[in-house]
Amino acid sequence: MDPKFKVTEQDSHYRHLEKMSTSELLYNINREDKTVAEAVHEAIPAMIPLIDIIAEKMKEGGRLFYIGAGTSGRLGILDASECPPTFGVPEGWVVGVMAGGDTAIRKAVENAEDSKVQAWLDLEKHMINKGDVVIGIAASGTTPYVVEGLRKCQENNIITACITCNNQTPLSKVADFPIEIIVGPEFVTGSTRMKAGTAQKLALNMISTCAMIKLGRVQDNKMVDMQISNSKLRDRAAKMIQNSLEIPYEQALNLLDEHGSVRMAIDSQH
């Protein structure tokens, strides 16, 4: 793909941003953001088979990996880090790997995304294998760290997918399940932390949440396996038990304290 045809690099539809009032800036950014959900909607058919294969592989003991650089890498790490507290899954079931390592989460690491070999080396540290699924995240669809990481995964018979915001990218060509969410030019030209980043976050929310539901980590519409790590969550958990079992709040709290999780507390009464 010729870089000059990247939609994500095309000029903003808006000019002279520095001359806009705060109100104009906000309403124009919001106008662009409203288009993101529709772009994600268009990509749902591509997500369906990916989520099904993720759930299937994870039921067999496999893991889900995200690899990315910059904003895309940070979004992958964020989604992975939220799965254990939200769904009670063990650390290491969903793993975010980022160009430049942990340092790059807070501070850009020069040239990290340009490496063609580092992604595979990073994945090997986790003993990546053909039971796993790897999703490459890159708005441009051309990031060498991500593209070559997925290429190496394919060479090793590991299922690959991608989330990108351009059509027919090098990344899509090395993904068994390419997800292309075309959000158009950014409000600030090339600033893919904006619409592209929002689109990627929405897609990651959908992929991990649906996979966890299919793995039985949600009952009805409740996070019955969530980690009880603070008073707010303890209260939420007790109310789940209270409503499910139709018992007094204090009794629900006692059951929660005795069994340690919403699921186990509810199951203990059946």
ABEGO torsion letter per residue (X at the ends): XBAAABAAABBBABBGAAABBAAAAAAAAAAAAAAAAAAAAAAAAAAAAAAAAAAAAAAAGBBBBBBBBEAAAAAAAAAAAAAAAAAGBBBGABBBBBBGEAAAAABBBBGAAABAAAAAAAAAAAGBBAABBBBBBBAAGABAAAAAAAAAAAAAGBBBBBBBABBGBAAAAABABBBBBBAEBBABBGBAABAAAAAAAAAAAAAAAAAAAAAGABBEABBAABBBABAAAAAAAAAAAAAAAGBBAAAAAAAAAAAGBAAAAAAAAX
